[in-house]
């Protein structure tokens, strides 16, 4: 990883006390020095004044400032912790923030120097089963024996600055129109952007009242999009008109306290059965028929009661195989044809909360999970031993701020099913600037393939989505949307007379009036008590364009 040389770092002069004793003597001696500066006659006058007016309040003692170095983490002296310039310094009395093991800090962590450090395949136990031979015969042929060259989108092509009024929470590319990107934010807005024509963009602001957690497309009509939200609703929205149909509302009586408020997080579509699956923050799974928009059966408990189910994913080859993950530190595999509390096919244990779990995009044979213990786990075969992961990759995505959780996602174009993308939480020092790169990791070896950065992007990028056909990466960084494209080779650049500059479009602040609201306003959506169709408000603000 590149670091700034010592000659380029800004120099600061820090006044430090040599020892605790010197600081104490200096603070105690300050009063004596002040007394010596005044003549004795002035002191005698003050003493006589105190005798004359005994009821008069005395002056408060002078304020002393200690120059001791005190750690903000452990409150002990002798060292410091936190950001120093563009570099974060750990407390030496605490475990490493990256790998969570004691004995060293993040700056000297071996996983920070080489991400593949300690990546050892799990022991092969009971791997030669009949299912393994079926996989070798039917699915193994789709995976090339020679790993192709990775094409990394590492250059910002365009972006919308502050497109959303709150932080971006999810992204999804249109399945048939490759230049359309959908985005959801914390406020409940749904954004639609044609990034080939930067000025063609729309925000529907009254679909949900709070966080949009997932976006999926309808099977029969790609102009309709399903969204699940923390307000406990599932909506189907027409992207052309903004008309939204309420499919499911788990809080029909409104807010009655946090103990009864249900929020929907994980969502996916079973393409064979035409069933929409959503999960809530109490561990229950709900099934919706997308053809009739009717709920099927009763809620099913799939995780520990009271725990949040944050992710659902149907196997791309066999959609009846369902993968779920939640706050109970488990990812579970289910047979969707016989869902129940005791019908779990396998439970994959993790150290902390599991942010996401996905099957591999082509064969569906691998499993990729992201956990809050700074671990990316990979299982190479769902037919083999699932007690232990095949590999554990240490990566920085454990955060202590108000951020969208980091999720490692497969590259759908990679035939070897080994390349994943994920944002990084810990910043790196690039020529004196603290930047948070986006990492491309080879899960077969644990090596860092590329770290994507741009000097104009100094915020954290937790939401990343790779295009299913083109070599394009979409990023949600705070309230901004960015499009990354692969850097052209030298011989290709020579053919073109000019290099296309990256374009940023800024959204100006606009006061809430005449049905149009400010990008920083906290307005809620308009609910329909009868569950009828409702039309979303379009937010068409003023923009200005900047070409870099």
C-alpha positions in Angstrom: 0.0 0.0 0.0 1.4 3.4 -0.9 2.3 5.8 1.9 3.6 9.3 1.8 7.3 9.8 2.3 8.5 11.6 5.4 9.6 14.5 3.3 6.0 15.1 2.1 4.4 14.9 5.5 3.5 18.2 7.2 5.7 19.0 10.1 4.3 20.0 13.4 6.0 21.2 16.5 4.5 19.6 19.6 5.4 20.7 23.1 5.7 17.7 25.4 6.7 17.4 29.0 9.8 15.4 29.7 8.2 13.7 32.7 5.3 13.8 35.0 7.5 15.4 37.7 8.6 18.2 35.5 5.0 19.0 34.5 3.9 19.1 38.1 6.8 21.4 39.1 6.1 23.7 36.2 2.4 24.0 37.1 3.2 24.5 40.8 6.0 27.0 40.1 3.8 29.1 37.9 2.1 30.7 40.8 5.4 31.6 42.4 6.6 33.2 39.2 3.4 35.3 39.1 4.0 36.5 42.7 7.6 37.4 42.0 6.5 39.6 39.1 4.5 42.0 41.4 6.3 44.2 43.8 6.0 43.7 47.6 4.0 46.9 48.0 1.2 45.6 45.8 1.0 42.4 47.9 0.8 44.4 51.1 -2.0 46.5 49.7 -3.9 43.3 48.7 -3.5 41.9 52.2 -4.7 45.1 53.8 -7.6 45.2 51.5 -8.6 41.7 52.6 -8.4 42.8 56.2 -10.5 45.8 55.6 -13.2 43.9 53.7 -13.3 40.4 55.0 -16.7 39.6 53.3 -15.3 40.3 49.9 -14.9 37.1 47.7 -11.4 36.1 47.0 -10.2 35.7 43.4 -10.4 32.1 42.0 -7.1 30.3 41.6 -5.4 30.4 38.2 -6.3 27.8 35.6 -3.4 25.4 34.9 -3.2 23.4 31.7 -1.4 20.1 31.7 0.6 19.0 28.7 0.5 15.3 29.5 -0.4 13.0 26.7 -3.6 11.1 27.7 -5.1 8.3 25.6 -8.8 8.9 24.7 -9.4 5.1 24.7 -7.9 3.8 27.9 -7.6 7.2 29.7 -3.9 6.4 30.6 -1.0 8.7 30.1 2.2 8.2 28.2 0.6 7.5 24.8 -2.1 8.8 22.4 -4.7 7.1 20.2 -6.7 8.4 17.3 -6.0 10.2 14.1 -2.7 11.9 13.6 -3.0 13.7 10.3 -4.2 11.1 7.9 -3.1 8.1 9.9 -5.1 6.3 12.7 -3.0 5.2 15.7 -4.4 2.4 17.9 -4.2 2.3 21.7 -1.3 -0.2 22.5 -3.2 -1.4 25.5 -6.1 -2.7 23.4 -6.3 -5.5 20.8 -5.6 -4.7 17.1 -8.6 -3.0 15.6 -8.1 -4.8 12.3 -7.6 -8.5 13.2 -9.0 -8.2 16.8 -5.9 -10.0 18.4 -3.7 -8.5 21.1 0.0 -8.0 20.9 0.2 -5.4 18.1 -1.6 -2.4 16.7 -3.2 -1.7 13.3 -0.1 0.0 12.0 2.0 -3.1 12.5 -0.7 -5.7 11.8 0.5 -8.3 9.3 -2.9 -8.5 7.7 -2.6 -4.8 6.9 0.7 -5.3 5.1 -0.5 -8.5 3.3 -4.2 -9.2 3.2 -3.5 -12.9 2.4 -1.5 -13.4 5.6 -2.8 -16.4 7.4 -5.2 -17.5 4.7 -5.1 -21.3 5.1 -7.7 -23.6 3.5 -9.8 -25.4 6.1 -9.1 -29.1 6.5 -11.0 -31.3 4.0 -13.4 -33.5 5.9 -16.1 -35.6 4.3 -15.7 -33.8 1.0 -16.1 -36.8 -1.2 -19.8 -37.3 -1.1 -22.2 -38.3 -3.9 -23.2 -34.6 -4.2 -19.6 -33.7 -4.9 -19.5 -36.1 -7.9 -22.8 -34.6 -9.2 -21.3 -31.1 -9.0 -18.1 -32.2 -10.8 -20.2 -33.7 -13.6 -22.8 -31.0 -14.0 -21.4 -27.7 -12.8 -17.7 -27.9 -12.8 -17.5 -27.6 -16.6 -18.8 -24.0 -16.4 -15.7 -22.9 -14.4 -12.6 -22.4 -16.6 -9.4 -24.2 -15.6 -7.3 -21.1 -16.4 -8.3 -18.0 -14.4 -9.0 -15.0 -16.7 -7.4 -11.6 -16.3 -9.3 -9.3 -14.0 -10.6 -6.1 -15.4 -10.9 -3.5 -12.6 -13.0 -0.3 -12.9 -10.5 2.0 -11.2 -11.3 5.4 -12.6 -14.2 7.7 -11.8 -16.2 8.5 -14.9 -19.0 10.6 -13.5 -20.9 11.2 -10.4 -23.9 13.0 -8.7 -22.8 15.0 -5.7 -25.4 15.0 -2.9 -28.0 13.4 -5.1 -29.8 12.0 -2.0 -30.8 13.9 1.0 -29.5 11.1 3.3 -26.8 8.5 3.0 -27.2 5.8 0.3 -28.2 2.4 1.6 -28.6 0.2 -1.5 -27.9 0.1 -5.2 -29.2 -2.0 -8.1 -28.6 -2.0 -11.8 -31.6 -2.3 -14.2 -31.7 -5.9 -15.7 -32.3 -4.9 -19.3 -31.3 -1.2 -19.5 -27.6 -1.3 -18.7 -27.3 2.4 -18.2 -29.9 2.8 -15.5 -29.0 2.7 -11.8 -31.5 2.6 -8.9 -30.6 3.8 -5.4 -32.3 4.0 -2.1 -31.4 6.1 0.9 -31.9 6.4 4.7 -34.9 8.8 4.2 -36.9 6.3 2.1 -36.3 7.9 -1.3 -35.8 6.0 -4.5 -33.5 7.5 -7.0 -33.3 6.6 -10.7 -30.3 7.8 -12.7 -29.2 7.3 -16.4 -25.5 7.7 -15.9 -24.8 7.8 -19.7 -26.9 11.0 -19.7 -26.1 12.6 -16.3 -29.0 15.0 -16.3 -31.6 12.3 -16.7 -32.4 11.5 -13.1 -35.4 11.4 -10.8 -36.0 11.0 -7.1 -39.4 9.6 -5.8 -39.6 10.9 -2.3 -42.8 9.4 -0.8 -42.5 5.7 -1.3 -41.2 4.9 2.2 -40.9 6.9 5.4 -37.4 5.6 6.4 -34.5 3.4 5.3 -34.8 1.6 1.9 -32.9 -1.7 2.6 -33.4 -3.6 -0.6 -34.3 -3.1 -4.3 -35.4 -6.0 -6.6 -37.0 -6.0 -10.0 -40.3 -7.6 -11.1 -40.1 -10.9 -13.1 -42.6 -10.1 -15.8 -42.2 -6.3 -16.0 -38.8 -4.7 -15.6 -40.4 -1.3 -15.3 -41.6 -2.3 -11.8 -39.3 -2.4 -8.8 -39.8 -3.9 -5.4 -38.5 -2.1 -2.3 -38.4 -3.1 1.4 -38.0 -0.6 4.1 -37.5 -0.2 7.8 -41.0 1.2 8.1 -42.2 -2.3 7.8 -43.6 -2.1 4.2 -42.9 -3.7 0.8 -43.9 -1.5 -2.2 -44.0 -2.1 -5.9 -43.2 1.1 -7.8 -43.6 2.0 -11.4 -40.3 3.7 -12.4 -41.9 5.8 -15.2 -44.8 7.3 -13.2 -43.7 6.9 -9.6 -47.0 5.2 -8.7 -46.4 2.9 -5.8 -48.5 -0.1 -4.7 -48.3 -1.2 -1.1 -47.9 -5.0 -1.0 -47.2 -5.6 2.7 -47.5 -3.4 5.8 -46.4 -5.0 9.1 -47.3 -1.8 11.2 -50.9 -1.0 10.2 -51.5 0.7 13.5 -48.5 3.0 13.3 -45.9 3.5 16.0 -46.6 1.8 19.3 -43.0 1.7 20.6 -39.9 -0.2 19.6 -41.0 -3.5 21.1 -43.7 -4.0 18.5 -42.3 -2.0 15.5 -41.3 -4.4 12.7 -38.7 -3.5 10.1 -38.0 -5.3 6.9 -34.4 -6.0 5.8 -33.6 -9.0 3.8 -35.4 -9.5 0.5 -35.1 -11.7 -2.7 -37.3 -13.2 -5.4 -37.7 -16.9 -6.2 -37.8 -16.8 -10.0 -39.2 -20.2 -10.5 -42.1 -19.9 -8.0 -42.8 -16.2 -8.5 -42.5 -15.6 -4.8 -41.1 -12.6 -3.0 -39.3 -13.4 0.3 -38.8 -10.7 2.9 -37.5 -11.0 6.5 -38.0 -8.7 9.5 -36.1 -7.7 12.7 -37.8 -10.3 14.9 -36.4 -13.3 13.0 -39.5 -14.1 10.8 -39.8 -14.7 7.1 -42.8 -13.6 4.9 -43.8 -14.9 1.5 -45.6 -12.8 -1.1 -47.1 -14.0 -4.4 -45.8 -11.4 -6.9 -48.6 -12.4 -9.5 -51.5 -11.6 -7.1 -49.6 -9.4 -4.6 -51.0 -11.5 -1.7 -49.2 -12.8 1.3 -48.8 -16.5 1.5 -49.3 -18.4 4.7 -48.1 -17.3 8.2 -44.7 -15.8 9.1 -42.0 -18.5 9.6 -39.3 -18.2 12.3 -35.9 -18.7 10.5 -33.5 -17.2 13.0 -33.4 -16.7 16.7 -36.5 -15.0 17.9 -36.0 -11.3 18.3 -32.9 -11.2 16.1 -32.7 -9.2 12.9 -32.6 -11.1 9.6 -30.5 -8.7 7.4 -30.0 -10.8 4.2 -31.8 -13.3 2.0 -30.5 -14.9 -1.2 -31.9 -17.6 -3.5 -29.5 -19.9 -5.2 -29.2 -18.9 -8.9 -29.2 -22.5 -10.1 -31.8 -24.0 -7.7 -33.9 -21.1 -6.3 -35.6 -23.3 -3.8 -32.3 -23.3 -1.8 -32.4 -20.2 0.4 -29.5 -18.5 2.3 -30.2 -16.2 5.2 -28.1 -14.3 7.7 -28.8 -12.3 10.8 -27.8 -10.7 14.1 -27.7 -14.1 15.8 -24.2 -14.7 14.4 -25.4 -17.3 12.0 -25.9 -17.8 8.3 -28.4 -20.6 7.5 -29.3 -22.7 4.4 -32.9 -23.6 3.9 -35.1 -25.7 1.6 -37.8 -23.2 0.6 -40.2 -26.1 -0.1 -40.3 -27.1 3.6 -39.5 -24.1 5.7 -39.8 -24.4 9.4 -37.9 -23.9 12.7 -36.3 -27.4 12.5 -35.8 -27.6 8.8 -32.5 -25.8 8.5 -30.1 -27.7 6.2 -26.9 -26.1 7.6 -25.9 -23.4 10.1 -22.7 -21.4 9.4 -21.4 -19.9 12.7 -19.7 -16.5 12.8 -18.0 -14.5 15.5 -20.2 -11.5 15.3 -23.2 -10.1 13.3 -23.3 -11.3 9.7 -23.9 -8.4 7.4 -24.5 -10.4 4.2 -24.4 -13.9 2.7 -24.5 -14.7 -1.0 -24.3 -17.8 -3.3 -21.8 -17.6 -6.1 -23.5 -16.0 -9.2 -22.9 -18.7 -11.8 -22.9 -22.2 -10.2 -24.3 -21.3 -6.8 -21.8 -23.7 -5.3 -19.8 -21.2 -3.2 -20.9 -19.1 -0.3 -19.5 -15.6 0.6 -20.3 -13.9 3.9 -19.3 -10.7 5.6 -19.2 -10.4 9.4 -18.6 -7.5 11.8 -15.5 -9.3 13.2 -13.5 -8.0 10.2 -13.7 -11.4 8.5 -14.8 -12.3 4.9 -15.5 -16.1 4.9 -15.7 -18.3 1.9 -17.1 -21.8 1.6 -15.9 -23.5 -1.7 -18.7 -26.1 -1.9 -22.2 -26.2 -0.4 -22.0 -30.0 -0.8 -18.9 -30.5 1.3 -18.1 -29.9 4.9 -19.8 -26.6 6.1 -18.6 -26.8 9.7 -15.6 -24.6 9.0 -15.1 -22.1 6.1 -12.6 -22.8 3.4 -10.9 -19.4 4.0 -11.1 -16.5 6.3 -9.8 -13.2 5.0 -9.1 -10.4 7.4 -10.5 -7.1 6.1 -11.3 -3.7 7.7 -15.1 -3.2 7.7 -16.0 -3.1 11.4 -17.2 0.5 12.0 -18.3 2.6 14.9 -20.2 5.3 13.1 -23.6 5.8 11.5 -22.8 3.9 8.2 -24.5 1.5 6.0 -23.0 -2.0 6.8 -20.2 -3.1 4.5 -21.0 -6.1 2.3 -18.6 -8.1 0.1 -20.3 -8.9 -3.3 -19.3 -11.3 -6.1 -18.3 -10.0 -9.5 -21.2 -11.5 -11.7 -18.9 -11.4 -14.8 -16.1 -13.4 -13.3 -16.3 -17.0 -14.6 -13.9 -18.3 -11.9 -16.2 -17.0 -9.2 -13.3 -15.7 -7.1 -13.4 -11.8 -7.4 -15.3 -9.8 -4.8 -15.6 -6.1 -4.1 -16.0 -4.3 -0.7 -15.3 -0.9 0.7 -12.7 -0.3 3.4 -13.3 1.4 6.7 -9.8 2.2 7.9 -8.3 5.0 5.9 -4.8 5.0 4.3 -2.3 7.8 4.0 -2.0 8.8 0.3 0.4 11.7 0.1 -0.9 13.2 3.3 -4.6 12.7 2.5 -6.8 10.2 4.3 -8.6 8.1 1.7 -10.8 5.0 2.1 -10.2 2.7 -0.8 -12.5 0.2 -2.4 -10.9 -3.3 -2.4 -11.0 -6.0 -5.0 -10.1 -9.3 -3.4 -9.3 -12.7 -4.9 -11.1 -15.1 -2.5 -9.3 -18.2 -3.8 -6.0 -16.9 -2.4 -7.0 -14.0 -0.2 -4.8 -11.5 -2.1 -5.7 -7.9 -2.7 -6.1 -7.6 -6.5 -6.6 -3.8 -6.5 -7.5 -0.9 -4.2 -9.5 1.8 -6.0 -9.1 5.4 -4.9 -9.7 8.9 -6.2 -8.4 12.1 -4.7 -11.8 13.7 -5.1 -13.5 10.9 -3.0 -12.5 11.3 0.6 -15.6 9.8 2.2 -16.2 6.1 3.1 -17.8 4.0 0.4 -19.7 1.1 2.1 -22.2 0.5 -0.8 -20.7 -0.9 -4.0 -22.3 -2.8 -6.9 -20.7 -4.3 -9.9 -22.5 -4.2 -13.3 -23.7 -7.7 -14.5 -22.5 -7.2 -18.1 -20.1 -4.2 -18.3 -16.9 -3.4 -16.4 -18.6 -0.7 -14.3 -18.7 -0.2 -10.6 -21.4 1.9 -8.9 -20.6 3.4 -5.5 -22.8 5.0 -2.9 -20.5 7.2 -0.7 -22.5 9.2 1.8 -25.2 11.0 -0.3 -23.2 10.8 -3.5 -23.4 8.3 -6.4 -20.2 7.5 -8.4 -19.6 5.5 -11.6 -16.2 3.9 -12.0 -15.0 2.5 -15.3 -11.9 0.6 -16.3 -8.9 2.6 -17.2 -8.1 2.4 -20.9 -4.8 0.9 -22.1 -2.2 3.1 -23.6 -2.7 1.7 -27.1 -6.4 2.4 -26.8 -5.9 5.9 -25.5 -3.8 6.7 -28.5 -6.7 6.0 -30.9 -8.8 8.6 -29.2 -8.0 12.3 -29.8 -9.1 13.4 -26.3 -9.6 11.7 -23.0 -13.1 12.1 -21.6 -12.9 14.1 -18.3 -14.9 12.9 -15.3 -18.0 14.9 -14.6 -19.6 15.7 -11.3 -23.0 17.2 -11.0 -23.8 19.1 -7.8 -27.3 19.4 -6.4 -28.1 22.8 -4.9 -30.0 23.2 -1.7 -33.6 24.0 -2.2 -36.2 25.1 0.4 -39.3 23.0 0.9 -42.1 24.7 -1.0 -44.6 24.0 -3.7 -44.3 20.2 -3.2 -40.6 20.3 -3.7 -38.4 19.7 -0.6 -34.9 20.5 0.4 -32.3 17.7 0.0 -31.6 18.0 3.8 -35.2 18.1 4.9 -36.7 15.3 7.0 -40.1 14.9 5.4 -41.9 11.6 5.6 -43.9 9.8 3.0 -47.6 10.1 2.5 -49.3 6.9 3.7 -52.5 5.5 2.4 -54.4 3.9 5.2 -56.4 1.6 2.8 -53.3 0.3 1.1 -54.3 1.8 -2.3 -52.0 3.0 -5.0 -50.2 6.1 -4.1 -48.2 8.4 -6.3 -44.7 9.4 -5.3 -43.5 13.0 -5.4 -40.8 13.8 -7.9 -37.9 15.8 -6.5 -36.5 17.8 -9.4 -33.9 20.1 -7.8 -31.6 22.5 -9.5 -28.2 21.2 -10.5 -24.9 22.6 -11.6 -22.2 20.7 -13.6 -18.5 20.5 -12.9 -16.0 19.0 -15.3 -12.7 18.0 -13.9 
